[in-house]
């Protein structure tokens, strides 16, 4: 993962500033610069979030920390 963080404010943020939630998205270091198949990952309190970097306001996947660690371990073994 890249060390460059992109902060994203929740669309469910209330009128008051203290009610807002922000997560930091990191772009995969394997994405390259050619604008191809890129993903971004963010760590939230109870989940690891994954989204398409070209569709930042689109849907995202949520994984438990244990499931994400299992995926990373598998991906590194192949």
PDB file as gemmi writes it, atoms N, CA and C in Angstrom:
CRYST1    1.000    1.000    1.000  90.00  90.00  90.00 P 1                      
ATOM      1  N   UNK A   1       0.825  -1.187   0.000  1.00  0.00           N  
ATOM      2  CA  UNK A   1       0.000   0.000   0.000  1.00  0.00           C  
ATOM      3  C   UNK A   1       0.868   1.248   0.000  1.00  0.00           C  
ATOM      4  N   UNK A   2       0.387   2.253  -0.633  1.00  0.00           N  
ATOM      5  CA  UNK A   2       1.064   3.543  -0.656  1.00  0.00           C  
ATOM      6  C   UNK A   2       0.932   4.200   0.712  1.00  0.00           C  
ATOM      7  N   UNK A   3       1.888   5.031   1.068  1.00  0.00           N  
ATOM      8  CA  UNK A   3       1.802   5.751   2.338  1.00  0.00           C  
ATOM      9  C   UNK A   3       0.987   7.031   2.208  1.00  0.00           C  
ATOM     10  N   UNK A   4       0.585   7.391   0.983  1.00  0.00           N  
ATOM     11  CA  UNK A   4      -0.223   8.593   0.770  1.00  0.00           C  
ATOM     12  C   UNK A   4      -1.659   8.313   1.196  1.00  0.00           C  
ATOM     13  N   UNK A   5      -2.144   9.076   2.175  1.00  0.00           N  
ATOM     14  CA  UNK A   5      -3.495   8.898   2.670  1.00  0.00           C  
ATOM     15  C   UNK A   5      -4.403   9.965   2.089  1.00  0.00           C  
ATOM     16  N   UNK A   6      -5.611   9.572   1.731  1.00  0.00           N  
ATOM     17  CA  UNK A   6      -6.619  10.502   1.236  1.00  0.00           C  
ATOM     18  C   UNK A   6      -7.788  10.435   2.204  1.00  0.00           C  
ATOM     19  N   UNK A   7      -8.079  11.533   2.890  1.00  0.00           N  
ATOM     20  CA  UNK A   7      -9.147  11.548   3.885  1.00  0.00           C  
ATOM     21  C   UNK A   7     -10.493  11.744   3.214  1.00  0.00           C  
ATOM     22  N   UNK A   8     -11.496  11.034   3.706  1.00  0.00           N  
ATOM     23  CA  UNK A   8     -12.835  11.035   3.139  1.00  0.00           C  
ATOM     24  C   UNK A   8     -13.827  11.257   4.269  1.00  0.00           C  
ATOM     25  N   UNK A   9     -14.652  12.289   4.161  1.00  0.00           N  
ATOM     26  CA  UNK A   9     -15.665  12.563   5.177  1.00  0.00           C  
ATOM     27  C   UNK A   9     -16.931  11.800   4.833  1.00  0.00           C  
ATOM     28  N   UNK A  10     -17.523  11.181   5.809  1.00  0.00           N  
ATOM     29  CA  UNK A  10     -18.736  10.405   5.617  1.00  0.00           C  
ATOM     30  C   UNK A  10     -19.860  11.257   5.060  1.00  0.00           C  
ATOM     31  N   UNK A  11     -20.623  10.676   4.140  1.00  0.00           N  
ATOM     32  CA  UNK A  11     -21.787  11.380   3.596  1.00  0.00           C  
ATOM     33  C   UNK A  11     -22.914  11.437   4.621  1.00  0.00           C  
ATOM     34  N   UNK A  12     -22.767  10.708   5.728  1.00  0.00           N  
ATOM     35  CA  UNK A  12     -23.774  10.700   6.781  1.00  0.00           C  
ATOM     36  C   UNK A  12     -23.422  11.676   7.901  1.00  0.00           C  
ATOM     37  N   UNK A  13     -22.525  12.600   7.618  1.00  0.00           N  
ATOM     38  CA  UNK A  13     -22.082  13.578   8.600  1.00  0.00           C  
ATOM     39  C   UNK A  13     -23.238  14.511   8.942  1.00  0.00           C  
ATOM     40  N   UNK A  14     -23.428  14.756  10.219  1.00  0.00           N  
ATOM     41  CA  UNK A  14     -24.499  15.642  10.651  1.00  0.00           C  
ATOM     42  C   UNK A  14     -24.126  17.101  10.509  1.00  0.00           C  
ATOM     43  N   UNK A  15     -25.004  17.961  10.961  1.00  0.00           N  
ATOM     44  CA  UNK A  15     -24.780  19.401  10.896  1.00  0.00           C  
ATOM     45  C   UNK A  15     -23.626  19.825  11.805  1.00  0.00           C  
ATOM     46  N   UNK A  16     -23.435  19.109  12.908  1.00  0.00           N  
ATOM     47  CA  UNK A  16     -22.422  19.487  13.878  1.00  0.00           C  
ATOM     48  C   UNK A  16     -21.106  18.775  13.568  1.00  0.00           C  
ATOM     49  N   UNK A  17     -20.008  19.500  13.638  1.00  0.00           N  
ATOM     50  CA  UNK A  17     -18.706  18.971  13.250  1.00  0.00           C  
ATOM     51  C   UNK A  17     -18.303  17.731  14.053  1.00  0.00           C  
ATOM     52  N   UNK A  18     -18.675  17.652  15.329  1.00  0.00           N  
ATOM     53  CA  UNK A  18     -18.250  16.517  16.138  1.00  0.00           C  
ATOM     54  C   UNK A  18     -18.969  15.220  15.769  1.00  0.00           C  
ATOM     55  N   UNK A  19     -20.000  15.302  14.942  1.00  0.00           N  
ATOM     56  CA  UNK A  19     -20.749  14.123  14.539  1.00  0.00           C  
ATOM     57  C   UNK A  19     -20.201  13.502  13.254  1.00  0.00           C  
ATOM     58  N   UNK A  20     -19.088  14.013  12.740  1.00  0.00           N  
ATOM     59  CA  UNK A  20     -18.535  13.541  11.470  1.00  0.00           C  
ATOM     60  C   UNK A  20     -17.550  12.397  11.675  1.00  0.00           C  
ATOM     61  N   UNK A  21     -17.494  11.537  10.693  1.00  0.00           N  
ATOM     62  CA  UNK A  21     -16.534  10.434  10.690  1.00  0.00           C  
ATOM     63  C   UNK A  21     -15.713  10.551   9.420  1.00  0.00           C  
ATOM     64  N   UNK A  22     -14.400  10.401   9.548  1.00  0.00           N  
ATOM     65  CA  UNK A  22     -13.524  10.417   8.386  1.00  0.00           C  
ATOM     66  C   UNK A  22     -12.675   9.158   8.394  1.00  0.00           C  
ATOM     67  N   UNK A  23     -12.412   8.636   7.213  1.00  0.00           N  
ATOM     68  CA  UNK A  23     -11.506   7.501   7.082  1.00  0.00           C  
ATOM     69  C   UNK A  23     -10.422   7.882   6.082  1.00  0.00           C  
ATOM     70  N   UNK A  24      -9.260   7.294   6.245  1.00  0.00           N  
ATOM     71  CA  UNK A  24      -8.139   7.574   5.342  1.00  0.00           C  
ATOM     72  C   UNK A  24      -8.011   6.422   4.358  1.00  0.00           C  
ATOM     73  N   UNK A  25      -8.157   6.713   3.077  1.00  0.00           N  
ATOM     74  CA  UNK A  25      -8.033   5.708   2.018  1.00  0.00           C  
ATOM     75  C   UNK A  25      -6.596   5.681   1.525  1.00  0.00           C  
ATOM     76  N   UNK A  26      -6.054   4.481   1.326  1.00  0.00           N  
ATOM     77  CA  UNK A  26      -4.718   4.296   0.766  1.00  0.00           C  
ATOM     78  C   UNK A  26      -4.852   3.552  -0.546  1.00  0.00           C  
ATOM     79  N   UNK A  27      -4.168   4.046  -1.562  1.00  0.00           N  
ATOM     80  CA  UNK A  27      -4.197   3.391  -2.872  1.00  0.00           C  
ATOM     81  C   UNK A  27      -3.174   2.259  -2.882  1.00  0.00           C  
ATOM     82  N   UNK A  28      -3.532   1.149  -3.467  1.00  0.00           N  
ATOM     83  CA  UNK A  28      -2.630   0.011  -3.560  1.00  0.00           C  
ATOM     84  C   UNK A  28      -1.357   0.389  -4.293  1.00  0.00           C  
ATOM     85  N   UNK A  29      -0.220  -0.048  -3.772  1.00  0.00           N  
ATOM     86  CA  UNK A  29       1.062   0.220  -4.436  1.00  0.00           C  
ATOM     87  C   UNK A  29       1.183  -0.584  -5.722  1.00  0.00           C  
ATOM     88  N   UNK A  30       0.333  -1.567  -5.929  1.00  0.00           N  
ATOM     89  CA  UNK A  30       0.340  -2.383  -7.145  1.00  0.00           C  
ATOM     90  C   UNK A  30      -0.577  -1.818  -8.224  1.00  0.00           C  
ATOM     91  N   UNK A  31      -1.188  -0.666  -7.967  1.00  0.00           N  
ATOM     92  CA  UNK A  31      -2.119  -0.080  -8.923  1.00  0.00           C  
ATOM     93  C   UNK A  31      -1.420   0.549 -10.119  1.00  0.00           C  
ATOM     94  N   UNK A  32      -0.216   1.051  -9.927  1.00  0.00           N  
ATOM     95  CA  UNK A  32       0.488   1.696 -11.028  1.00  0.00           C  
ATOM     96  C   UNK A  32      -0.098   3.055 -11.346  1.00  0.00           C  
ATOM     97  N   UNK A  33       0.424   3.688 -12.362  1.00  0.00           N  
ATOM     98  CA  UNK A  33      -0.031   5.022 -12.731  1.00  0.00           C  
ATOM     99  C   UNK A  33      -0.816   5.045 -14.031  1.00  0.00           C  
ATOM    100  N   UNK A  34      -1.078   3.898 -14.620  1.00  0.00           N  
ATOM    101  CA  UNK A  34      -1.738   3.884 -15.917  1.00  0.00           C  
ATOM    102  C   UNK A  34      -3.263   3.965 -15.824  1.00  0.00           C  
ATOM    103  N   UNK A  35      -3.815   4.135 -14.620  1.00  0.00           N  
ATOM    104  CA  UNK A  35      -5.251   4.310 -14.472  1.00  0.00           C  
ATOM    105  C   UNK A  35      -6.057   3.047 -14.707  1.00  0.00           C  
ATOM    106  N   UNK A  36      -5.459   1.897 -14.504  1.00  0.00           N  
ATOM    107  CA  UNK A  36      -6.129   0.627 -14.727  1.00  0.00           C  
ATOM    108  C   UNK A  36      -6.973   0.196 -13.545  1.00  0.00           C  
ATOM    109  N   UNK A  37      -6.848  -1.060 -13.200  1.00  0.00           N  
ATOM    110  CA  UNK A  37      -7.630  -1.637 -12.111  1.00  0.00           C  
ATOM    111  C   UNK A  37      -7.000  -1.284 -10.767  1.00  0.00           C  
ATOM    112  N   UNK A  38      -7.525  -0.259 -10.120  1.00  0.00           N  
ATOM    113  CA  UNK A  38      -6.959   0.229  -8.874  1.00  0.00           C  
ATOM    114  C   UNK A  38      -7.951   0.053  -7.727  1.00  0.00           C  
ATOM    115  N   UNK A  39      -7.413  -0.270  -6.561  1.00  0.00           N  
ATOM    116  CA  UNK A  39      -8.238  -0.336  -5.364  1.00  0.00           C  
ATOM    117  C   UNK A  39      -7.629   0.544  -4.289  1.00  0.00           C  
ATOM    118  N   UNK A  40      -8.487   0.989  -3.378  1.00  0.00           N  
ATOM    119  CA  UNK A  40      -8.065   1.731  -2.201  1.00  0.00           C  
ATOM    120  C   UNK A  40      -8.607   1.021  -0.981  1.00  0.00           C  
ATOM    121  N   UNK A  41      -7.866   1.112   0.114  1.00  0.00           N  
ATOM    122  CA  UNK A  41      -8.229   0.438   1.353  1.00  0.00           C  
ATOM    123  C   UNK A  41      -8.225   1.460   2.484  1.00  0.00           C  
ATOM    124  N   UNK A  42      -9.186   1.333   3.398  1.00  0.00           N  
ATOM    125  CA  UNK A  42      -9.245   2.180   4.590  1.00  0.00           C  
ATOM    126  C   UNK A  42      -9.556   1.299   5.788  1.00  0.00           C  
ATOM    127  N   UNK A  43      -8.945   1.622   6.909  1.00  0.00           N  
ATOM    128  CA  UNK A  43      -9.230   0.896   8.144  1.00  0.00           C  
ATOM    129  C   UNK A  43     -10.212   1.714   8.975  1.00  0.00           C  
ATOM    130  N   UNK A  44     -11.360   1.127   9.256  1.00  0.00           N  
ATOM    131  CA  UNK A  44     -12.359   1.754  10.113  1.00  0.00           C  
ATOM    132  C   UNK A  44     -12.297   1.061  11.471  1.00  0.00           C  
ATOM    133  N   UNK A  45     -13.113   1.502  12.393  1.00  0.00           N  
ATOM    134  CA  UNK A  45     -13.061   0.925  13.748  1.00  0.00           C  
ATOM    135  C   UNK A  45     -13.382  -0.559  13.761  1.00  0.00           C  
ATOM    136  N   UNK A  46     -14.365  -0.988  12.995  1.00  0.00           N  
ATOM    137  CA  UNK A  46     -14.783  -2.388  13.062  1.00  0.00           C  
ATOM    138  C   UNK A  46     -14.639  -3.125  11.744  1.00  0.00           C  
ATOM    139  N   UNK A  47     -13.994  -2.500  10.749  1.00  0.00           N  
ATOM    140  CA  UNK A  47     -13.908  -3.144   9.442  1.00  0.00           C  
ATOM    141  C   UNK A  47     -12.737  -2.586   8.638  1.00  0.00           C  
ATOM    142  N   UNK A  48     -12.363  -3.334   7.623  1.00  0.00           N  
ATOM    143  CA  UNK A  48     -11.427  -2.863   6.609  1.00  0.00           C  
ATOM    144  C   UNK A  48     -12.267  -2.659   5.353  1.00  0.00           C  
ATOM    145  N   UNK A  49     -12.199  -1.456   4.793  1.00  0.00           N  
ATOM    146  CA  UNK A  49     -13.024  -1.094   3.649  1.00  0.00           C  
ATOM    147  C   UNK A  49     -12.190  -1.119   2.377  1.00  0.00           C  
ATOM    148  N   UNK A  50     -12.778  -1.573   1.276  1.00  0.00           N  
ATOM    149  CA  UNK A  50     -12.101  -1.641  -0.020  1.00  0.00           C  
ATOM    150  C   UNK A  50     -13.035  -1.021  -1.057  1.00  0.00           C  
ATOM    151  N   UNK A  51     -12.468  -0.160  -1.928  1.00  0.00           N  
ATOM    152  CA  UNK A  51     -13.285   0.466  -2.971  1.00  0.00           C  
ATOM    153  C   UNK A  51     -12.472   0.613  -4.256  1.00  0.00           C  
ATOM    154  N   UNK A  52     -13.173   0.855  -5.344  1.00  0.00           N  
ATOM    155  CA  UNK A  52     -12.571   1.132  -6.639  1.00  0.00           C  
ATOM    156  C   UNK A  52     -12.093   2.580  -6.622  1.00  0.00           C  
ATOM    157  N   UNK A  53     -10.814   2.808  -6.879  1.00  0.00           N  
ATOM    158  CA  UNK A  53     -10.277   4.167  -6.802  1.00  0.00           C  
ATOM    159  C   UNK A  53     -10.834   5.087  -7.887  1.00  0.00           C  
ATOM    160  N   UNK A  54     -11.397   4.525  -8.943  1.00  0.00           N  
ATOM    161  CA  UNK A  54     -11.970   5.346 -10.009  1.00  0.00           C  
ATOM    162  C   UNK A  54     -13.418   5.735  -9.714  1.00  0.00           C  
ATOM    163  N   UNK A  55     -14.032   5.120  -8.705  1.00  0.00           N  
ATOM    164  CA  UNK A  55     -15.423   5.385  -8.358  1.00  0.00           C  
ATOM    165  C   UNK A  55     -15.509   5.640  -6.858  1.00  0.00           C  
ATOM    166  N   UNK A  56     -14.920   6.746  -6.413  1.00  0.00           N  
ATOM    167  CA  UNK A  56     -14.787   7.034  -4.987  1.00  0.00           C  
ATOM    168  C   UNK A  56     -16.121   7.160  -4.249  1.00  0.00           C  
ATOM    169  N   UNK A  57     -17.166   7.574  -4.931  1.00  0.00           N  
ATOM    170  CA  UNK A  57     -18.464   7.702  -4.270  1.00  0.00           C  
ATOM    171  C   UNK A  57     -19.324   6.454  -4.467  1.00  0.00           C  
ATOM    172  N   UNK A  58     -18.783   5.459  -5.152  1.00  0.00           N  
ATOM    173  CA  UNK A  58     -19.516   4.223  -5.404  1.00  0.00           C  
ATOM    174  C   UNK A  58     -19.483   3.278  -4.212  1.00  0.00           C  
ATOM    175  N   UNK A  59     -19.911   2.060  -4.423  1.00  0.00           N  
ATOM    176  CA  UNK A  59     -19.979   1.088  -3.329  1.00  0.00           C  
ATOM    177  C   UNK A  59     -18.589   0.670  -2.857  1.00  0.00           C  
ATOM    178  N   UNK A  60     -18.539   0.111  -1.653  1.00  0.00           N  
ATOM    179  CA  UNK A  60     -17.301  -0.437  -1.126  1.00  0.00           C  
ATOM    180  C   UNK A  60     -17.600  -1.772  -0.451  1.00  0.00           C  
ATOM    181  N   UNK A  61     -16.574  -2.561  -0.281  1.00  0.00           N  
ATOM    182  CA  UNK A  61     -16.679  -3.825   0.432  1.00  0.00           C  
ATOM    183  C   UNK A  61     -16.170  -3.626   1.845  1.00  0.00           C  
ATOM    184  N   UNK A  62     -16.748  -4.329   2.803  1.00  0.00           N  
ATOM    185  CA  UNK A  62     -16.306  -4.257   4.196  1.00  0.00           C  
ATOM    186  C   UNK A  62     -15.947  -5.657   4.669  1.00  0.00           C  
ATOM    187  N   UNK A  63     -14.771  -5.776   5.269  1.00  0.00           N  
ATOM    188  CA  UNK A  63     -14.279  -7.056   5.787  1.00  0.00           C  
ATOM    189  C   UNK A  63     -13.928  -6.888   7.259  1.00  0.00           C  
ATOM    190  N   UNK A  64     -14.081  -7.954   8.025  1.00  0.00           N  
ATOM    191  CA  UNK A  64     -13.566  -7.920   9.392  1.00  0.00           C  
ATOM    192  C   UNK A  64     -12.042  -7.893   9.310  1.00  0.00           C  
ATOM    193  N   UNK A  65     -11.396  -7.440  10.362  1.00  0.00           N  
ATOM    194  CA  UNK A  65      -9.934  -7.415  10.377  1.00  0.00           C  
ATOM    195  C   UNK A  65      -9.359  -8.813  10.183  1.00  0.00           C  
ATOM    196  N   UNK A  66      -9.988  -9.815  10.793  1.00  0.00           N  
ATOM    197  CA  UNK A  66      -9.511 -11.195  10.666  1.00  0.00           C  
ATOM    198  C   UNK A  66      -9.641 -11.699   9.229  1.00  0.00           C  
ATOM    199  N   UNK A  67     -10.753 -11.391   8.583  1.00  0.00           N  
ATOM    200  CA  UNK A  67     -10.947 -11.824   7.196  1.00  0.00           C  
ATOM    201  C   UNK A  67      -9.947 -11.132   6.270  1.00  0.00           C  
ATOM    202  N   UNK A  68      -9.685  -9.849   6.505  1.00  0.00           N  
ATOM    203  CA  UNK A  68      -8.723  -9.114   5.674  1.00  0.00           C  
ATOM    204  C   UNK A  68      -7.316  -9.678   5.863  1.00  0.00           C  
ATOM    205  N   UNK A  69      -6.931  -9.979   7.107  1.00  0.00           N  
ATOM    206  CA  UNK A  69      -5.618 -10.555   7.389  1.00  0.00           C  
ATOM    207  C   UNK A  69      -5.493 -11.906   6.701  1.00  0.00           C  
ATOM    208  N   UNK A  70      -6.551 -12.701   6.730  1.00  0.00           N  
ATOM    209  CA  UNK A  70      -6.534 -14.001   6.066  1.00  0.00           C  
ATOM    210  C   UNK A  70      -6.345 -13.831   4.555  1.00  0.00           C  
ATOM    211  N   UNK A  71      -7.032 -12.866   3.953  1.00  0.00           N  
ATOM    212  CA  UNK A  71      -6.876 -12.590   2.528  1.00  0.00           C  
ATOM    213  C   UNK A  71      -5.444 -12.170   2.209  1.00  0.00           C  
ATOM    214  N   UNK A  72      -4.876 -11.254   2.998  1.00  0.00           N  
ATOM    215  CA  UNK A  72      -3.509 -10.784   2.770  1.00  0.00           C  
ATOM    216  C   UNK A  72      -2.509 -11.933   2.895  1.00  0.00           C  
ATOM    217  N   UNK A  73      -2.689 -12.789   3.894  1.00  0.00           N  
ATOM    218  CA  UNK A  73      -1.785 -13.932   4.073  1.00  0.00           C  
ATOM    219  C   UNK A  73      -1.847 -14.853   2.861  1.00  0.00           C  
ATOM    220  N   UNK A  74      -3.062 -15.108   2.362  1.00  0.00           N  
ATOM    221  CA  UNK A  74      -3.223 -15.953   1.190  1.00  0.00           C  
ATOM    222  C   UNK A  74      -2.593 -15.307  -0.042  1.00  0.00           C  
ATOM    223  N   UNK A  75      -2.874 -14.023  -0.256  1.00  0.00           N  
ATOM    224  CA  UNK A  75      -2.355 -13.326  -1.432  1.00  0.00           C  
ATOM    225  C   UNK A  75      -0.822 -13.299  -1.446  1.00  0.00           C  
ATOM    226  N   UNK A  76      -0.216 -13.178  -0.279  1.00  0.00           N  
ATOM    227  CA  UNK A  76       1.238 -13.141  -0.201  1.00  0.00           C  
ATOM    228  C   UNK A  76       1.851 -14.529  -0.410  1.00  0.00           C  
ATOM    229  N   UNK A  77       1.066 -15.576  -0.243  1.00  0.00           N  
ATOM    230  CA  UNK A  77       1.600 -16.934  -0.360  1.00  0.00           C  
ATOM    231  C   UNK A  77       1.567 -17.452  -1.783  1.00  0.00           C  
ATOM    232  N   UNK A  78       0.834 -16.795  -2.678  1.00  0.00           N  
ATOM    233  CA  UNK A  78       0.749 -17.274  -4.063  1.00  0.00           C  
ATOM    234  C   UNK A  78       1.686 -16.530  -4.991  1.00  0.00           C  
TER     235      UNK A  78                                                      
END                                                                             
